[in-house]
């Protein structure tokens, strides 16, 4: 047994700790998903502008 067995964390706390270990800048999964969607929107806009400029 390790020390984590004595104090089990609920699912939300485990998810938040997992997120912080992988992406330390984000406090919740919602923030990460929002960032990813915003990044995709910017890329779509840039590809659209690029295609209009060189079409």
SEKOL-647039 format. One record per residue: residue in one letter; x, z, y of N, C-alpha, C in turn. Coordinates in nm, 2 decimals. Each point is the difference from the previous one (the first is absolute). Layout:
REM SEKOL-647039
 res    npx    npz    npy   capx   capz   capy    cpx    cpz    cpy
   A      X      Z      Y      X      Z      Y      X      Z      Y
...
***
This chain:
REM SEKOL-647039
 res    npx    npz    npy   capx   capz   capy    cpx    cpz    cpy
   X   0.08   0.00  -0.12  -0.08   0.00   0.12   0.09   0.00   0.12
   X  -0.05  -0.07   0.10   0.08   0.00   0.13  -0.08   0.07   0.10
   X   0.05   0.01   0.12  -0.06   0.08   0.10  -0.13  -0.06   0.06
   X  -0.02  -0.13  -0.02  -0.12  -0.07   0.04  -0.12   0.04  -0.08
   X   0.02   0.04  -0.13  -0.11   0.04  -0.08  -0.07   0.12   0.04
   X   0.07   0.09   0.08  -0.06   0.12   0.05  -0.09  -0.02   0.11
   X   0.02  -0.10   0.08  -0.09  -0.03   0.12  -0.04  -0.15  -0.01
   X  -0.10  -0.03  -0.07  -0.04  -0.14  -0.01  -0.06  -0.05   0.14
   X   0.03  -0.12   0.03  -0.05  -0.05   0.13  -0.13  -0.08  -0.03
   X  -0.09  -0.01   0.09  -0.12  -0.08  -0.02   0.04  -0.15   0.02
   X  -0.09  -0.09  -0.04   0.03  -0.14   0.00   0.04  -0.05   0.14
   X  -0.07   0.04   0.10   0.03  -0.04   0.14   0.14   0.04   0.04
   X   0.04   0.12  -0.03   0.14   0.04   0.04   0.10  -0.08  -0.08
   X  -0.02  -0.02  -0.13   0.09  -0.08  -0.08   0.01  -0.14   0.06
   X  -0.11  -0.06   0.04   0.01  -0.14   0.05   0.08   0.00   0.13
   X  -0.03   0.10   0.09   0.07   0.01   0.12   0.15   0.02  -0.02
   X   0.04   0.08  -0.09   0.14   0.02  -0.03   0.07  -0.12  -0.06
   X  -0.08  -0.07  -0.08   0.05  -0.13  -0.06   0.02  -0.10   0.11
   X  -0.09  -0.01   0.09   0.01  -0.10   0.11   0.12   0.04   0.09
   X   0.02   0.13   0.04   0.11   0.04   0.08   0.13  -0.03  -0.07
   X   0.01   0.01  -0.13   0.12  -0.03  -0.07   0.04  -0.15   0.00
   X  -0.10  -0.08   0.00   0.02  -0.15   0.00   0.01  -0.05   0.14
   X  -0.10   0.03   0.09   0.00  -0.04   0.13  -0.01   0.11   0.10
   X   0.11   0.06   0.04   0.00   0.12   0.08  -0.06  -0.01   0.14
   X  -0.03  -0.12   0.05  -0.05  -0.02   0.13  -0.15   0.02   0.00
   X  -0.07  -0.01  -0.11  -0.14   0.00  -0.01  -0.05   0.13  -0.05
   X  -0.11   0.06   0.06  -0.05   0.13  -0.04  -0.12  -0.01  -0.10
   X  -0.06  -0.12  -0.01  -0.11  -0.02  -0.09   0.00  -0.15  -0.05
   X  -0.07  -0.02  -0.11   0.00  -0.13  -0.06  -0.08  -0.10   0.10
   X  -0.10   0.06   0.07  -0.07  -0.08   0.10   0.09  -0.06   0.11
   X   0.09   0.08   0.04   0.10  -0.05   0.10   0.08  -0.11  -0.05
   X   0.04   0.01  -0.13   0.09  -0.10  -0.06  -0.09  -0.13  -0.02
   X  -0.12   0.01  -0.04  -0.08  -0.12  -0.02  -0.03  -0.06   0.13
   X  -0.02   0.07   0.11  -0.03  -0.05   0.13   0.13  -0.08   0.05
   X   0.11   0.06  -0.02   0.13  -0.07   0.03   0.01  -0.13  -0.07
   X  -0.02   0.00  -0.13   0.01  -0.13  -0.08  -0.10  -0.10   0.05
   X  -0.12   0.04   0.03  -0.10  -0.10   0.05   0.04  -0.06   0.13
   X   0.05   0.09   0.09   0.04  -0.04   0.13   0.12  -0.10  -0.01
   X   0.09   0.03  -0.09   0.12  -0.09  -0.02  -0.05  -0.14  -0.05
   X  -0.09   0.00  -0.10  -0.06  -0.12  -0.05  -0.07  -0.08   0.11
   X  -0.07   0.07   0.09  -0.07  -0.07   0.11   0.11  -0.07   0.10
   X   0.10   0.07   0.02   0.11  -0.05   0.09   0.06  -0.12  -0.07
   X   0.03   0.01  -0.13   0.06  -0.12  -0.06  -0.09  -0.12   0.00
   X  -0.13   0.02  -0.03  -0.10  -0.11   0.01   0.00  -0.06   0.14
   X   0.00   0.08   0.10   0.00  -0.05   0.14   0.13  -0.08   0.02
   X   0.11   0.05  -0.04   0.13  -0.07   0.02   0.00  -0.13  -0.07
   X  -0.04  -0.01  -0.13  -0.01  -0.12  -0.07  -0.09  -0.10   0.06
   X  -0.11   0.05   0.06  -0.10  -0.09   0.06   0.07  -0.06   0.13
   X   0.06   0.08   0.08   0.06  -0.05   0.12   0.12  -0.10  -0.03
   X   0.07   0.03  -0.10   0.11  -0.08  -0.05  -0.05  -0.14  -0.04
   X  -0.11   0.00  -0.08  -0.06  -0.13  -0.04  -0.06  -0.08   0.11
   X  -0.05   0.07   0.10  -0.06  -0.07   0.12   0.12  -0.06   0.08
   X   0.11   0.07   0.01   0.11  -0.04   0.08   0.07  -0.12  -0.06
   X   0.01  -0.01  -0.13   0.08  -0.10  -0.07  -0.09  -0.10  -0.08
   X  -0.13   0.00   0.02  -0.08  -0.09  -0.08  -0.01  -0.14   0.07
***
